Amino acid sequence: MEAKIENKISLTIPGEPRAKQRPKWFKHGTYTPEKTVSYETYIKELFTIKYSEFMPKEEALTLHIWAGLLMPKSTSKKKLGMMKLGILEPAKKPDVDNILKTVMDALEKLAYKNDSQICHVVIDKDYSERPRL
């Protein structure tokens, strides 16, 4: 029996997907690197623009992420064709777990109340002519 998807939201984040960077440690505490803060803010702004009236619920969720990484410019035509067909996949950074953490943290309190609500995750990382999440 297939589950019925009643409430589905979709968001495209243009640009090269970025991984969540590790916090920086100092004598008197930690801070989140500026690149991570600005990327999460970018995701939040895009979500807020598209779903300005959205109210997060407290229910179990499934999160699907597709990361399209830019194809390297210095790629042979043969490899480029394989990338376009999905035969050659990007076994390189950013790591899928860090992409996932960036998205989950950015959408917390916007798409869901707490990231503990996410019970299922599907994430794919492929090459794309238009980089995006």
N, C-alpha and C positions, 0 to 999 in steps of 0.2 A: 504494500500500500504506500503510495507516494504522499508526502506531506504537502498540504496546500499552503502556499506563501500568501498570507493575507496582507501583511505590511512590509513592503520592500522599499528601501531608499537606495539611491544610486548617486555617486558623486565621482566626477572625473577631476583629477588634479593634474593640470598641465605641467610639463617640465620633467627633468630627470628625477626619478625617485631618489630620496635621500634616506639614509639610515639614521637611527637615533644614536647620537654620540654618547659616550660614557660621561658621567658627571666628573667635573674637575675637583680635586681635593686640595684643600689648603689647611694651614694650621687651625684656622677658626671656622671650618665648615666646608661646604661644597657649593658648587653652582653648576647650572646647566649651560653648556656652551651656546653661544649666541646663534650659531648656524642652526642648531636644533630648535631653539626657541622661535626663531623667525620662520622656519619651515612649518612648525606646528601651528603658529599663528596664521600662516597662509592657508593651511588646511581648514582651520576654524572659520576664517573669513569666507572661504568658498562655501562651506556648509551653511553658514548663517545667511548668506545671500540667497542660496537656492532653497533653503528650508527655514525661512524666517519665522514661520508660525509653528514649527515642529515642537512638540512636547515629548521629552523622553519618558519611556515607561519602564517599570520595573518587571521585566520578564526575560526569560532565557533567549539568547540571540545567536545567530550564525553570522559570521563575518567572512565575506568573500573579498579577496584583494587580488587584483591583477596588476603587476608591475611591468611596464614596458620600458626597457632600457634601450638607449640609443645605440644603433649599430655603429661599430668603430669605422671611421672614415678610411683607414688603411686596410680594408678587407678585400680579398680577392672576389671576383664575380661569382665564383663557385660557392664560396663560403657565404657570400651575401644572399645568394639564392636559398641556401640551406637555412639561413637565419629567418628569411621571410616565410619559409614553409614550416618553421618551428622544429626543424630537424636538429639544428645546432642551437643549443640553449646557453644562456649566459652563466657559466659556472665561475662567477666573479662577484666582487662586492658591488653593491651593498647586499649584505646577508638578509635572507627573508625574515629571520627573527627580529632583526633591528628595524626593518621596514614595518613589520607588524606592530612593534612597540610604538613607533612614531605615530602610526595611524590611530592605534587604540588610545594613546594618551591625548592626542589632539581632539578626538571626538568625544572623550569623556565629558559628561554633563551636557553635551549637545545632542548626540545621537542615542545615548543611553546614560543612565544615572551613574553607573560604576562599571568599570571594565570586567568586574567579576561576573557580570551578566552574560558575557560571551562564553558560550559552552562549546561551540564548534567553529573551527577556523579552516578556510581553504585559501591558500595563497599560491599564486603562480608567478614566475618571473620569466619573461621572454624578451626577445629583441623586438624592437619596433622602430619604424621610420619616424614616428611621433612619440617621443618619450612622455610617459605619464603614469599615473596610478589610476 
